[in-house]
Amino acid sequence: MSPPPPAEVIDGCKTFIPLDVLDHLCKNLSISQDLAFHDILSTSAEFVREWYPRPCNALILLAHTPIYNAARSAIEPTIPRYEGSGPDEPVIWMKQTIGHACGLMALLHVVFNLEGGRYVTPGSGLDIFLKQAIQLEPTERAQLLYDSEFLEKAHMDAASRGSSTAPSPRDENHHHFLAFVRKKDGQVWELNGGMNGPLLRGTLSQGEDLLSEEGLKITAQEFLGVAEKNGFGEMSIVAVTGADAVAPGSS
Protein backbone atom coordinates (compact mmCIF):
# COMPACT_ATOMS: atom_id res chain seq x y z
CA MET A 1 0.00 0.00 0.00
CA SER A 2 1.36 3.40 -0.94
CA PRO A 3 2.09 5.86 1.87
CA PRO A 4 -0.43 8.66 2.49
CA PRO A 5 0.20 11.96 0.70
CA PRO A 6 1.93 14.63 2.77
CA ALA A 7 0.28 17.75 4.09
CA GLU A 8 1.10 20.99 2.29
CA VAL A 9 2.05 24.38 3.62
CA ILE A 10 -0.37 26.89 2.09
CA ASP A 11 0.05 30.58 2.90
CA GLY A 12 2.36 29.62 5.74
CA CYS A 13 -0.07 27.11 7.32
CA LYS A 14 0.12 23.33 7.30
CA THR A 15 -3.01 22.13 5.50
CA PHE A 16 -4.59 18.68 5.34
CA ILE A 17 -6.93 17.04 2.84
CA PRO A 18 -10.51 17.71 4.01
CA LEU A 19 -11.93 14.69 5.84
CA ASP A 20 -15.20 13.04 4.76
CA VAL A 21 -15.57 9.96 7.00
CA LEU A 22 -14.40 9.08 10.49
CA ASP A 23 -14.29 5.28 10.60
CA HIS A 24 -10.90 4.82 8.97
CA LEU A 25 -9.41 7.65 11.01
CA CYS A 26 -10.54 5.82 14.16
CA LYS A 27 -8.72 2.70 12.98
CA ASN A 28 -5.57 4.68 12.25
CA LEU A 29 -5.69 6.15 15.76
CA SER A 30 -6.37 2.75 17.40
CA ILE A 31 -9.55 4.12 19.00
CA SER A 32 -11.61 1.49 20.81
CA GLN A 33 -14.13 -0.34 18.64
CA ASP A 34 -16.69 0.16 21.42
CA LEU A 35 -17.13 3.67 20.02
CA ALA A 36 -19.88 3.70 17.39
CA PHE A 37 -21.11 6.36 14.94
CA HIS A 38 -24.72 6.75 13.80
CA ASP A 39 -25.90 9.12 11.07
CA ILE A 40 -28.96 11.01 12.32
CA LEU A 41 -31.54 10.98 9.54
CA SER A 42 -34.24 12.78 11.53
CA THR A 43 -34.33 14.55 14.89
CA SER A 44 -38.03 13.93 15.51
CA ALA A 45 -38.54 12.46 18.97
CA GLU A 46 -40.34 9.39 17.65
CA PHE A 47 -37.70 8.60 15.03
CA VAL A 48 -34.83 9.08 17.49
CA ARG A 49 -36.56 6.89 20.08
CA GLU A 50 -37.15 4.04 17.63
CA TRP A 51 -33.87 3.97 15.70
CA TYR A 52 -30.85 5.03 17.75
CA PRO A 53 -28.95 3.40 20.62
CA ARG A 54 -28.99 5.35 23.86
CA PRO A 55 -27.52 6.98 25.80
CA CYS A 56 -25.79 9.31 23.36
CA ASN A 57 -23.34 11.60 25.10
CA ALA A 58 -21.50 13.01 22.06
CA LEU A 59 -22.45 14.50 18.73
CA ILE A 60 -20.30 15.46 15.76
CA LEU A 61 -21.89 18.08 13.54
CA LEU A 62 -20.84 18.94 10.00
CA ALA A 63 -22.27 22.20 8.65
CA HIS A 64 -22.01 23.94 5.31
CA THR A 65 -19.97 27.13 5.88
CA PRO A 66 -22.91 29.57 5.45
CA ILE A 67 -24.90 27.61 8.06
CA TYR A 68 -21.96 27.57 10.44
CA ASN A 69 -21.28 31.29 10.01
CA ALA A 70 -24.92 32.24 10.54
CA ALA A 71 -25.16 30.12 13.68
CA ARG A 72 -21.84 31.10 15.24
CA SER A 73 -20.68 34.51 13.97
CA ALA A 74 -22.30 36.34 16.90
CA ILE A 75 -21.22 33.79 19.50
CA GLU A 76 -17.54 33.41 18.62
CA PRO A 77 -16.45 36.92 19.77
CA THR A 78 -18.05 36.35 23.20
CA ILE A 79 -15.92 33.29 24.04
CA PRO A 80 -12.88 34.19 26.18
CA ARG A 81 -9.47 32.94 25.14
CA TYR A 82 -8.85 29.60 26.79
CA GLU A 83 -5.86 29.52 29.15
CA GLY A 84 -6.40 26.24 30.99
CA SER A 85 -4.15 23.20 31.26
CA GLY A 86 -3.65 20.13 33.40
CA PRO A 87 -5.84 17.16 34.33
CA ASP A 88 -8.23 19.13 36.55
CA GLU A 89 -9.82 21.17 33.75
CA PRO A 90 -13.51 20.31 33.07
CA VAL A 91 -12.71 19.50 29.44
CA ILE A 92 -9.67 18.92 27.23
CA TRP A 93 -9.67 21.47 24.41
CA MET A 94 -7.17 22.21 21.64
CA LYS A 95 -6.85 25.12 19.25
CA GLN A 96 -6.94 24.22 15.55
CA THR A 97 -3.96 25.70 13.72
CA ILE A 98 -3.90 23.22 10.80
CA GLY A 99 -5.96 23.98 7.71
CA HIS A 100 -8.79 21.55 6.85
CA ALA A 101 -8.26 19.65 10.13
CA CYS A 102 -11.65 20.34 11.71
CA GLY A 103 -12.79 16.72 11.27
CA LEU A 104 -9.74 15.46 13.12
CA MET A 105 -10.29 18.09 15.82
CA ALA A 106 -13.93 17.10 16.32
CA LEU A 107 -13.01 13.43 16.67
CA LEU A 108 -10.17 14.15 19.10
CA HIS A 109 -12.40 16.39 21.23
CA VAL A 110 -14.98 13.62 21.46
CA VAL A 111 -12.54 10.81 22.20
CA PHE A 112 -10.52 12.79 24.75
CA ASN A 113 -13.59 13.97 26.67
CA LEU A 114 -16.21 11.25 26.38
CA GLU A 115 -16.42 9.15 29.56
CA GLY A 116 -13.05 10.31 30.81
CA GLY A 117 -11.19 9.29 27.66
CA ARG A 118 -11.92 5.57 28.10
CA TYR A 119 -11.93 4.99 24.32
CA VAL A 120 -8.29 6.00 23.93
CA THR A 121 -6.40 2.71 23.75
CA PRO A 122 -3.75 2.55 26.51
CA GLY A 123 -0.21 2.64 25.14
CA SER A 124 -1.29 3.76 21.66
CA GLY A 125 0.18 6.72 19.84
CA LEU A 126 -2.96 8.67 20.65
CA ASP A 127 -2.60 7.84 24.34
CA ILE A 128 0.99 9.09 24.32
CA PHE A 129 -0.09 12.29 22.56
CA LEU A 130 -2.94 12.89 25.04
CA LYS A 131 -0.73 12.46 28.10
CA GLN A 132 1.70 15.02 26.68
CA ALA A 133 -1.02 17.45 25.61
CA ILE A 134 -2.88 17.56 28.94
CA GLN A 135 0.11 19.03 30.74
CA LEU A 136 0.76 21.82 28.23
CA GLU A 137 -0.50 25.39 28.07
CA PRO A 138 -2.88 26.03 25.14
CA THR A 139 -0.25 27.51 22.80
CA GLU A 140 2.19 24.67 23.40
CA ARG A 141 -0.63 22.14 23.11
CA ALA A 142 -1.62 23.54 19.71
CA GLN A 143 2.01 23.37 18.60
CA LEU A 144 2.27 19.74 19.72
CA LEU A 145 -0.72 18.95 17.53
CA TYR A 146 0.66 20.97 14.61
CA ASP A 147 4.00 19.14 14.74
CA SER A 148 2.57 15.63 15.26
CA GLU A 149 3.65 13.33 12.41
CA PHE A 150 1.50 10.57 13.91
CA LEU A 151 -1.72 12.61 13.64
CA GLU A 152 -0.77 13.95 10.20
CA LYS A 153 -0.25 10.47 8.75
CA ALA A 154 -3.44 9.15 10.36
CA HIS A 155 -5.53 12.01 8.97
CA MET A 156 -3.99 12.12 5.51
CA ASP A 157 -4.33 8.36 5.06
CA ALA A 158 -8.00 8.42 6.09
CA ALA A 159 -8.84 11.49 4.03
CA SER A 160 -7.18 10.17 0.85
CA ARG A 161 -9.08 6.86 0.79
CA GLY A 162 -12.18 6.13 -1.26
CA SER A 163 -11.65 8.80 -3.91
CA SER A 164 -11.32 8.03 -7.62
CA THR A 165 -9.03 11.03 -8.04
CA ALA A 166 -6.27 11.95 -5.63
CA PRO A 167 -7.52 14.77 -3.38
CA SER A 168 -5.30 17.68 -2.48
CA PRO A 169 -4.95 19.99 0.54
CA ARG A 170 -5.56 22.77 -1.97
CA ASP A 171 -9.08 21.53 -2.63
CA GLU A 172 -11.76 23.90 -1.35
CA ASN A 173 -13.41 22.97 1.95
CA HIS A 174 -16.92 24.38 2.31
CA HIS A 175 -17.86 22.67 5.57
CA HIS A 176 -16.89 22.76 9.23
CA PHE A 177 -16.91 20.02 11.88
CA LEU A 178 -17.52 20.61 15.59
CA ALA A 179 -18.32 18.40 18.57
CA PHE A 180 -20.65 18.37 21.56
CA VAL A 181 -19.92 16.23 24.62
CA ARG A 182 -21.98 15.61 27.74
CA LYS A 183 -19.78 15.04 30.77
CA LYS A 184 -20.65 12.83 33.73
CA ASP A 185 -21.85 15.86 35.73
CA GLY A 186 -24.41 16.61 33.02
CA GLN A 187 -22.57 19.64 31.61
CA VAL A 188 -22.70 19.86 27.82
CA TRP A 189 -19.71 21.42 26.09
CA GLU A 190 -19.28 22.63 22.55
CA LEU A 191 -15.74 21.77 21.49
CA ASN A 192 -14.59 23.56 18.38
CA GLY A 193 -10.92 24.13 17.64
CA GLY A 194 -11.81 27.08 15.43
CA MET A 195 -13.08 29.16 18.37
CA ASN A 196 -11.22 30.76 21.27
CA GLY A 197 -12.00 27.95 23.67
CA PRO A 198 -14.62 25.47 24.86
CA LEU A 199 -18.19 26.70 25.24
CA LEU A 200 -20.48 25.48 28.03
CA ARG A 201 -23.91 25.03 26.45
CA GLY A 202 -25.83 24.02 29.57
CA THR A 203 -26.46 21.17 31.98
CA LEU A 204 -28.77 18.23 31.35
CA SER A 205 -30.67 16.51 34.13
CA GLN A 206 -30.08 12.87 34.99
CA GLY A 207 -31.55 10.59 32.34
CA GLU A 208 -31.25 13.20 29.57
CA ASP A 209 -28.74 12.69 26.76
CA LEU A 210 -27.81 14.61 23.62
CA LEU A 211 -30.57 13.01 21.55
CA SER A 212 -33.26 14.03 24.02
CA GLU A 213 -35.37 17.08 23.22
CA GLU A 214 -33.38 19.21 25.66
CA GLY A 215 -30.07 17.77 24.48
CA LEU A 216 -30.75 18.66 20.85
CA LYS A 217 -32.02 22.09 21.87
CA ILE A 218 -28.69 23.11 23.39
CA THR A 219 -26.53 21.50 20.70
CA ALA A 220 -27.68 21.15 17.10
CA GLN A 221 -30.95 23.09 17.14
CA GLU A 222 -29.43 26.47 16.21
CA PHE A 223 -27.79 24.96 13.14
CA LEU A 224 -30.93 23.06 12.16
CA GLY A 225 -32.96 26.24 12.52
CA VAL A 226 -30.62 28.20 10.26
CA ALA A 227 -30.62 25.45 7.64
CA GLU A 228 -34.42 25.21 7.64
CA LYS A 229 -35.00 28.94 7.60
CA ASN A 230 -32.45 29.98 5.02
CA GLY A 231 -31.84 26.87 2.96
CA PHE A 232 -28.13 27.55 2.95
CA GLY A 233 -27.09 24.01 2.13
CA GLU A 234 -25.98 20.78 3.69
CA MET A 235 -25.40 19.71 7.25
CA SER A 236 -25.24 16.39 9.02
CA ILE A 237 -25.27 15.11 12.59
CA VAL A 238 -23.49 12.00 13.79
CA ALA A 239 -24.40 10.51 17.16
CA VAL A 240 -21.50 8.88 18.99
CA THR A 241 -22.26 6.10 21.45
CA GLY A 242 -20.08 4.02 23.72
CA ALA A 243 -19.91 0.66 25.43
CA ASP A 244 -23.00 1.28 27.57
CA ALA A 245 -25.33 2.10 24.66
CA VAL A 246 -28.49 0.01 24.38
CA ALA A 247 -30.30 -0.57 21.09
CA PRO A 248 -33.93 0.54 20.80
CA GLY A 249 -36.33 -2.04 22.21
CA SER A 250 -33.65 -3.79 24.27
CA SER A 251 -34.43 -4.49 27.87
DRENDO-1510 file (C-alpha; in Angstrom, 1 decimal, always signed):
<recs>
REC; n; res; u; v; w
REC; 1; MET; +0.0; +0.0; +0.0 .
REC; 2; SER; +1.4; +3.4; -0.9 .
REC; 3; PRO; +2.1; +5.9; +1.9 .
REC; 4; PRO; -0.4; +8.7; +2.5 .
REC; 5; PRO; +0.2; +12.0; +0.7 .
REC; 6; PRO; +1.9; +14.6; +2.8 .
REC; 7; ALA; +0.3; +17.8; +4.1 .
REC; 8; GLU; +1.1; +21.0; +2.3 .
REC; 9; VAL; +2.0; +24.4; +3.6 .
REC; 10; ILE; -0.4; +26.9; +2.1 .
REC; 11; ASP; +0.1; +30.6; +2.9 .
REC; 12; GLY; +2.4; +29.6; +5.7 .
REC; 13; CYS; -0.1; +27.1; +7.3 .
REC; 14; LYS; +0.1; +23.3; +7.3 .
REC; 15; THR; -3.0; +22.1; +5.5 .
REC; 16; PHE; -4.6; +18.7; +5.3 .
REC; 17; ILE; -6.9; +17.0; +2.8 .
REC; 18; PRO; -10.5; +17.7; +4.0 .
REC; 19; LEU; -11.9; +14.7; +5.8 .
REC; 20; ASP; -15.2; +13.0; +4.8 .
REC; 21; VAL; -15.6; +10.0; +7.0 .
REC; 22; LEU; -14.4; +9.1; +10.5 .
REC; 23; ASP; -14.3; +5.3; +10.6 .
REC; 24; HIS; -10.9; +4.8; +9.0 .
REC; 25; LEU; -9.4; +7.7; +11.0 .
REC; 26; CYS; -10.5; +5.8; +14.2 .
REC; 27; LYS; -8.7; +2.7; +13.0 .
REC; 28; ASN; -5.6; +4.7; +12.3 .
REC; 29; LEU; -5.7; +6.2; +15.8 .
REC; 30; SER; -6.4; +2.8; +17.4 .
REC; 31; ILE; -9.5; +4.1; +19.0 .
REC; 32; SER; -11.6; +1.5; +20.8 .
REC; 33; GLN; -14.1; -0.3; +18.6 .
REC; 34; ASP; -16.7; +0.2; +21.4 .
REC; 35; LEU; -17.1; +3.7; +20.0 .
REC; 36; ALA; -19.9; +3.7; +17.4 .
REC; 37; PHE; -21.1; +6.4; +14.9 .
REC; 38; HIS; -24.7; +6.7; +13.8 .
REC; 39; ASP; -25.9; +9.1; +11.1 .
REC; 40; ILE; -29.0; +11.0; +12.3 .
REC; 41; LEU; -31.5; +11.0; +9.5 .
REC; 42; SER; -34.2; +12.8; +11.5 .
REC; 43; THR; -34.3; +14.6; +14.9 .
REC; 44; SER; -38.0; +13.9; +15.5 .
REC; 45; ALA; -38.5; +12.5; +19.0 .
REC; 46; GLU; -40.3; +9.4; +17.6 .
REC; 47; PHE; -37.7; +8.6; +15.0 .
REC; 48; VAL; -34.8; +9.1; +17.5 .
REC; 49; ARG; -36.6; +6.9; +20.1 .
REC; 50; GLU; -37.2; +4.0; +17.6 .
REC; 51; TRP; -33.9; +4.0; +15.7 .
REC; 52; TYR; -30.8; +5.0; +17.7 .
REC; 53; PRO; -28.9; +3.4; +20.6 .
REC; 54; ARG; -29.0; +5.3; +23.9 .
REC; 55; PRO; -27.5; +7.0; +25.8 .
REC; 56; CYS; -25.8; +9.3; +23.4 .
REC; 57; ASN; -23.3; +11.6; +25.1 .
REC; 58; ALA; -21.5; +13.0; +22.1 .
REC; 59; LEU; -22.4; +14.5; +18.7 .
REC; 60; ILE; -20.3; +15.5; +15.8 .
REC; 61; LEU; -21.9; +18.1; +13.5 .
REC; 62; LEU; -20.8; +18.9; +10.0 .
REC; 63; ALA; -22.3; +22.2; +8.7 .
REC; 64; HIS; -22.0; +23.9; +5.3 .
REC; 65; THR; -20.0; +27.1; +5.9 .
REC; 66; PRO; -22.9; +29.6; +5.4 .
REC; 67; ILE; -24.9; +27.6; +8.1 .
REC; 68; TYR; -22.0; +27.6; +10.4 .
REC; 69; ASN; -21.3; +31.3; +10.0 .
REC; 70; ALA; -24.9; +32.2; +10.5 .
REC; 71; ALA; -25.2; +30.1; +13.7 .
REC; 72; ARG; -21.8; +31.1; +15.2 .
REC; 73; SER; -20.7; +34.5; +14.0 .
REC; 74; ALA; -22.3; +36.3; +16.9 .
REC; 75; ILE; -21.2; +33.8; +19.5 .
REC; 76; GLU; -17.5; +33.4; +18.6 .
REC; 77; PRO; -16.4; +36.9; +19.8 .
REC; 78; THR; -18.0; +36.4; +23.2 .
REC; 79; ILE; -15.9; +33.3; +24.0 .
REC; 80; PRO; -12.9; +34.2; +26.2 .
REC; 81; ARG; -9.5; +32.9; +25.1 .
REC; 82; TYR; -8.9; +29.6; +26.8 .
REC; 83; GLU; -5.9; +29.5; +29.2 .
REC; 84; GLY; -6.4; +26.2; +31.0 .
REC; 85; SER; -4.1; +23.2; +31.3 .
REC; 86; GLY; -3.7; +20.1; +33.4 .
REC; 87; PRO; -5.8; +17.2; +34.3 .
REC; 88; ASP; -8.2; +19.1; +36.6 .
REC; 89; GLU; -9.8; +21.2; +33.7 .
REC; 90; PRO; -13.5; +20.3; +33.1 .
REC; 91; VAL; -12.7; +19.5; +29.4 .
REC; 92; ILE; -9.7; +18.9; +27.2 .
REC; 93; TRP; -9.7; +21.5; +24.4 .
REC; 94; MET; -7.2; +22.2; +21.6 .
REC; 95; LYS; -6.8; +25.1; +19.2 .
REC; 96; GLN; -6.9; +24.2; +15.6 .
REC; 97; THR; -4.0; +25.7; +13.7 .
REC; 98; ILE; -3.9; +23.2; +10.8 .
REC; 99; GLY; -6.0; +24.0; +7.7 .
REC; 100; HIS; -8.8; +21.5; +6.9 .
REC; 101; ALA; -8.3; +19.6; +10.1 .
REC; 102; CYS; -11.7; +20.3; +11.7 .
REC; 103; GLY; -12.8; +16.7; +11.3 .
REC; 104; LEU; -9.7; +15.5; +13.1 .
REC; 105; MET; -10.3; +18.1; +15.8 .
REC; 106; ALA; -13.9; +17.1; +16.3 .
REC; 107; LEU; -13.0; +13.4; +16.7 .
REC; 108; LEU; -10.2; +14.2; +19.1 .
REC; 109; HIS; -12.4; +16.4; +21.2 .
REC; 110; VAL; -15.0; +13.6; +21.5 .
REC; 111; VAL; -12.5; +10.8; +22.2 .
REC; 112; PHE; -10.5; +12.8; +24.8 .
REC; 113; ASN; -13.6; +14.0; +26.7 .
REC; 114; LEU; -16.2; +11.2; +26.4 .
REC; 115; GLU; -16.4; +9.1; +29.6 .
REC; 116; GLY; -13.0; +10.3; +30.8 .
REC; 117; GLY; -11.2; +9.3; +27.7 .
REC; 118; ARG; -11.9; +5.6; +28.1 .
REC; 119; TYR; -11.9; +5.0; +24.3 .
REC; 120; VAL; -8.3; +6.0; +23.9 .
REC; 121; THR; -6.4; +2.7; +23.7 .
REC; 122; PRO; -3.7; +2.5; +26.5 .
REC; 123; GLY; -0.2; +2.6; +25.1 .
REC; 124; SER; -1.3; +3.8; +21.7 .
REC; 125; GLY; +0.2; +6.7; +19.8 .
REC; 126; LEU; -3.0; +8.7; +20.7 .
REC; 127; ASP; -2.6; +7.8; +24.3 .
REC; 128; ILE; +1.0; +9.1; +24.3 .
REC; 129; PHE; -0.1; +12.3; +22.6 .
REC; 130; LEU; -2.9; +12.9; +25.0 .
REC; 131; LYS; -0.7; +12.5; +28.1 .
REC; 132; GLN; +1.7; +15.0; +26.7 .
REC; 133; ALA; -1.0; +17.4; +25.6 .
REC; 134; ILE; -2.9; +17.6; +28.9 .
REC; 135; GLN; +0.1; +19.0; +30.7 .
REC; 136; LEU; +0.8; +21.8; +28.2 .
REC; 137; GLU; -0.5; +25.4; +28.1 .
REC; 138; PRO; -2.9; +26.0; +25.1 .
REC; 139; THR; -0.3; +27.5; +22.8 .
REC; 140; GLU; +2.2; +24.7; +23.4 .
REC; 141; ARG; -0.6; +22.1; +23.1 .
REC; 142; ALA; -1.6; +23.5; +19.7 .
REC; 143; GLN; +2.0; +23.4; +18.6 .
REC; 144; LEU; +2.3; +19.7; +19.7 .
REC; 145; LEU; -0.7; +18.9; +17.5 .
REC; 146; TYR; +0.7; +21.0; +14.6 .
REC; 147; ASP; +4.0; +19.1; +14.7 .
REC; 148; SER; +2.6; +15.6; +15.3 .
REC; 149; GLU; +3.6; +13.3; +12.4 .
REC; 150; PHE; +1.5; +10.6; +13.9 .
REC; 151; LEU; -1.7; +12.6; +13.6 .
REC; 152; GLU; -0.8; +13.9; +10.2 .
REC; 153; LYS; -0.2; +10.5; +8.8 .
REC; 154; ALA; -3.4; +9.2; +10.4 .
REC; 155; HIS; -5.5; +12.0; +9.0 .
REC; 156; MET; -4.0; +12.1; +5.5 .
REC; 157; ASP; -4.3; +8.4; +5.1 .
REC; 158; ALA; -8.0; +8.4; +6.1 .
REC; 159; ALA; -8.8; +11.5; +4.0 .
REC; 160; SER; -7.2; +10.2; +0.9 .
REC; 161; ARG; -9.1; +6.9; +0.8 .
REC; 162; GLY; -12.2; +6.1; -1.3 .
REC; 163; SER; -11.7; +8.8; -3.9 .
REC; 164; SER; -11.3; +8.0; -7.6 .
REC; 165; THR; -9.0; +11.0; -8.0 .
REC; 166; ALA; -6.3; +11.9; -5.6 .
REC; 167; PRO; -7.5; +14.8; -3.4 .
REC; 168; SER; -5.3; +17.7; -2.5 .
REC; 169; PRO; -4.9; +20.0; +0.5 .
REC; 170; ARG; -5.6; +22.8; -2.0 .
REC; 171; ASP; -9.1; +21.5; -2.6 .
REC; 172; GLU; -11.8; +23.9; -1.3 .
REC; 173; ASN; -13.4; +23.0; +1.9 .
REC; 174; HIS; -16.9; +24.4; +2.3 .
REC; 175; HIS; -17.9; +22.7; +5.6 .
REC; 176; HIS; -16.9; +22.8; +9.2 .
REC; 177; PHE; -16.9; +20.0; +11.9 .
REC; 178; LEU; -17.5; +20.6; +15.6 .
REC; 179; ALA; -18.3; +18.4; +18.6 .
REC; 180; PHE; -20.6; +18.4; +21.6 .
REC; 181; VAL; -19.9; +16.2; +24.6 .
REC; 182; ARG; -22.0; +15.6; +27.7 .
REC; 183; LYS; -19.8; +15.0; +30.8 .
REC; 184; LYS; -20.6; +12.8; +33.7 .
REC; 185; ASP; -21.8; +15.9; +35.7 .
REC; 186; GLY; -24.4; +16.6; +33.0 .
REC; 187; GLN; -22.6; +19.6; +31.6 .
REC; 188; VAL; -22.7; +19.9; +27.8 .
REC; 189; TRP; -19.7; +21.4; +26.1 .
REC; 190; GLU; -19.3; +22.6; +22.5 .
REC; 191; LEU; -15.7; +21.8; +21.5 .
REC; 192; ASN; -14.6; +23.6; +18.4 .
REC; 193; GLY; -10.9; +24.1; +17.6 .
REC; 194; GLY; -11.8; +27.1; +15.4 .
REC; 195; MET; -13.1; +29.2; +18.4 .
REC; 196; ASN; -11.2; +30.8; +21.3 .
REC; 197; GLY; -12.0; +28.0; +23.7 .
REC; 198; PRO; -14.6; +25.5; +24.9 .
REC; 199; LEU; -18.2; +26.7; +25.2 .
REC; 200; LEU; -20.5; +25.5; +28.0 .
REC; 201; ARG; -23.9; +25.0; +26.5 .
REC; 202; GLY; -25.8; +24.0; +29.6 .
REC; 203; THR; -26.5; +21.2; +32.0 .
REC; 204; LEU; -28.8; +18.2; +31.4 .
REC; 205; SER; -30.7; +16.5; +34.1 .
REC; 206; GLN; -30.1; +12.9; +35.0 .
REC; 207; GLY; -31.5; +10.6; +32.3 .
REC; 208; GLU; -31.3; +13.2; +29.6 .
REC; 209; ASP; -28.7; +12.7; +26.8 .
REC; 210; LEU; -27.8; +14.6; +23.6 .
REC; 211; LEU; -30.6; +13.0; +21.5 .
REC; 212; SER; -33.3; +14.0; +24.0 .
REC; 213; GLU; -35.4; +17.1; +23.2 .
REC; 214; GLU; -33.4; +19.2; +25.7 .
REC; 215; GLY; -30.1; +17.8; +24.5 .
REC; 216; LEU; -30.7; +18.7; +20.8 .
REC; 217; LYS; -32.0; +22.1; +21.9 .
REC; 218; ILE; -28.7; +23.1; +23.4 .
REC; 219; THR; -26.5; +21.5; +20.7 .
REC; 220; ALA; -27.7; +21.1; +17.1 .
REC; 221; GLN; -30.9; +23.1; +17.1 .
REC; 222; GLU; -29.4; +26.5; +16.2 .
REC; 223; PHE; -27.8; +25.0; +13.1 .
REC; 224; LEU; -30.9; +23.1; +12.2 .
REC; 225; GLY; -33.0; +26.2; +12.5 .
REC; 226; VAL; -30.6; +28.2; +10.3 .
REC; 227; ALA; -30.6; +25.5; +7.6 .
REC; 228; GLU; -34.4; +25.2; +7.6 .
REC; 229; LYS; -35.0; +28.9; +7.6 .
REC; 230; ASN; -32.4; +30.0; +5.0 .
REC; 231; GLY; -31.8; +26.9; +3.0 .
REC; 232; PHE; -28.1; +27.6; +3.0 .
REC; 233; GLY; -27.1; +24.0; +2.1 .
REC; 234; GLU; -26.0; +20.8; +3.7 .
REC; 235; MET; -25.4; +19.7; +7.3 .
REC; 236; SER; -25.2; +16.4; +9.0 .
REC; 237; ILE; -25.3; +15.1; +12.6 .
REC; 238; VAL; -23.5; +12.0; +13.8 .
REC; 239; ALA; -24.4; +10.5; +17.2 .
REC; 240; VAL; -21.5; +8.9; +19.0 .
REC; 241; THR; -22.3; +6.1; +21.5 .
REC; 242; GLY; -20.1; +4.0; +23.7 .
REC; 243; ALA; -19.9; +0.7; +25.4 .
REC; 244; ASP; -23.0; +1.3; +27.6 .
REC; 245; ALA; -25.3; +2.1; +24.7 .
REC; 246; VAL; -28.5; +0.0; +24.4 .
REC; 247; ALA; -30.3; -0.6; +21.1 .
REC; 248; PRO; -33.9; +0.5; +20.8 .
REC; 249; GLY; -36.3; -2.0; +22.2 .
REC; 250; SER; -33.6; -3.8; +24.3 .
REC; 251; SER; -34.4; -4.5; +27.9 .
</recs>
